[in-house]
Amino acid sequence: MLKRLLVGLLIGVVLGGLLGYGLFQVIPTAMAGILGYAFAAATGVLVGLVAGKPIWAKGAAVEAGLKAFVGALLAMGILFGIRFIGVTIPAVAEFPAAELGRHPLTSLGAIALILSVFYELDNTGGDEEEAPKARIAGDKTRIASDGVDALEEEEPAAAAKKKH
C-alpha cells in the first residue's frame, strides 16, 4: 500500500510538473480561461493511461481507456473546484504570481497528483493470474475423473484384500 502511494506521488509530481512547465513555456496564460479545462482534461487522460495499471500492461487497454475517460472528467471537476480556493501562488523564478487554479504548474500538478494517487491506490495488483499447480503423477491426493478422491477409492480395495 505504501509502495503504491509513493509510486502515485512520483507519477503525479513528475507528470503534472512536466505538463505544467511545458504548457507555461508554450502558452503562459493558457490556464487563465476556459482553455485551462481542455489542458486539465488532457492531463487527466495522460494520467489515466499511465497510473495504476498502465496501457502497455497485458490486457489493460480497456481499463486504461476507461481511466483516461473518467480521468478527463475528474480533472475538469478538480480544476473547477480548485479555482474556488483563494490561494495566490507567489512568483518563483520565471513563474509569475497567480491564483492556484490559474497557475499552470500548480493546477496541472495538483490534478495529476490527485488522480495518480487515486489510480495507484485503486489498483488491486491482481496482474498475475495464479496458475494452477501441476500435480505430481504419484500424488495420492489427486482427484479422479468422476470427482471422487483417488485415495478414497484405493483404501477400501486395499482393506478388503488384507482381510482375505
C-alpha positions in Angstrom: 0.0 0.0 0.0 2.8 2.4 0.9 4.6 1.4 -2.3 1.6 2.3 -4.4 1.2 5.6 -2.6 4.8 6.5 -3.3 4.5 5.5 -6.9 1.3 7.5 -7.3 3.0 10.5 -5.7 6.0 10.2 -8.0 3.9 9.8 -11.2 1.7 12.7 -10.2 4.6 15.1 -9.4 6.7 14.2 -12.5 3.8 14.1 -15.0 2.0 17.1 -13.6 5.2 19.1 -13.3 6.3 18.3 -16.8 2.9 19.1 -18.3 2.6 22.4 -16.3 6.1 23.5 -17.1 5.7 22.7 -20.8 2.4 24.5 -21.0 3.8 27.5 -19.3 6.7 27.6 -21.8 4.3 27.4 -24.8 1.3 29.4 -23.6 1.9 31.2 -20.3 -1.7 32.3 -19.8 -3.4 29.1 -21.0 -4.9 28.2 -17.6 -6.5 31.6 -17.1 -9.6 31.0 -19.2 -11.8 28.2 -20.4 -8.8 26.7 -22.3 -7.5 25.5 -19.0 -10.2 22.9 -18.8 -9.0 21.4 -22.1 -5.5 21.2 -20.7 -6.8 19.7 -17.4 -8.7 17.1 -19.4 -5.6 16.2 -21.4 -3.7 15.9 -18.1 -6.5 13.5 -16.8 -6.2 11.4 -20.0 -2.4 11.1 -19.7 -2.6 10.2 -16.0 -5.3 7.6 -16.7 -3.2 6.0 -19.3 0.0 5.8 -17.1 -1.1 5.5 -13.5 -2.5 2.3 -11.9 -2.4 -0.4 -14.5 -0.7 1.3 -17.5 -1.9 0.9 -21.0 1.2 -1.1 -22.1 0.4 -3.9 -19.5 -1.0 -7.1 -20.8 -4.8 -6.9 -21.0 -5.0 -3.3 -19.8 -6.3 -1.5 -22.9 -10.0 -1.3 -21.8 -9.2 -0.4 -18.2 -6.7 2.3 -19.2 -9.2 3.7 -21.7 -11.9 3.9 -19.1 -9.5 5.5 -16.6 -8.5 8.0 -19.3 -12.1 9.0 -20.0 -13.0 9.2 -16.3 -9.7 11.0 -15.6 -10.6 13.7 -18.1 -13.9 14.3 -16.4 -12.4 14.2 -12.9 -9.6 16.6 -13.9 -12.0 19.2 -15.2 -14.0 18.8 -12.0 -10.9 19.2 -9.8 -9.9 22.3 -11.8 -13.3 23.7 -11.2 -13.0 23.0 -7.5 -9.5 24.4 -7.0 -10.4 27.6 -8.8 -12.6 28.5 -5.8 -9.7 28.2 -3.4 -8.5 31.8 -2.9 -4.8 31.0 -2.6 -2.3 33.0 -4.6 0.9 31.3 -5.6 3.8 33.7 -5.2 6.3 34.5 -8.0 9.1 32.0 -8.1 11.9 32.1 -10.6 10.4 32.6 -14.0 6.8 31.8 -12.9 4.7 34.9 -12.2 2.3 35.1 -9.2 -1.2 33.7 -10.0 -4.1 32.1 -8.3 -3.9 28.3 -7.6 -6.4 27.3 -10.3 -4.9 29.6 -12.9 -1.3 28.8 -12.5 -0.3 26.0 -14.9 2.4 24.3 -12.8 0.4 24.1 -9.6 -3.0 23.4 -11.1 -1.9 20.6 -13.5 0.5 19.3 -10.9 -2.3 19.1 -8.3 -4.7 17.4 -10.8 -2.0 14.9 -11.8 -1.1 14.2 -8.2 -4.7 13.6 -7.0 -5.6 11.4 -10.0 -2.4 9.3 -10.0 -2.5 8.6 -6.2 -6.2 7.6 -6.6 -5.5 5.3 -9.5 -2.5 3.7 -7.9 -4.3 3.1 -4.6 -7.3 1.7 -6.5 -5.1 -0.7 -8.5 -5.6 -4.0 -6.6 -2.5 -5.6 -8.1 -4.2 -8.7 -9.5 -1.9 -8.5 -12.5 -0.5 -12.0 -12.2 -3.1 -14.7 -12.6 -2.3 -17.6 -10.3 -1.6 -20.6 -12.4 -2.9 -23.9 -11.1 -0.2 -26.0 -9.6 0.7 -29.1 -11.6 0.1 -32.3 -9.6 2.8 -35.0 -9.4 1.8 -38.3 -11.0 2.4 -40.3 -7.8 0.5 -37.9 -5.6 -2.2 -39.7 -3.6 -4.4 -36.7 -3.3 -5.2 -36.3 -6.9 -8.9 -36.2 -7.9 -10.3 -39.0 -10.1 -12.2 -38.1 -13.2 -15.6 -38.8 -11.6 -14.8 -36.3 -8.7 -14.1 -38.9 -6.1 -10.7 -38.8 -4.4 -8.3 -41.4 -5.7 -7.2 -42.2 -2.2 -10.7 -42.9 -1.1 -11.1 -45.4 -4.0 -7.9 -47.2 -3.2 -8.4 -47.6 0.6 -11.5 -49.8 0.6 -9.9 -52.1 -2.0 -6.7 -52.4 0.0 -8.6 -53.1 3.2 -10.7 -55.8 1.5 -7.5 -57.5 0.2 -5.9 -57.5 3.7 -9.0 -59.2 5.3 -8.8 -62.2 3.0 
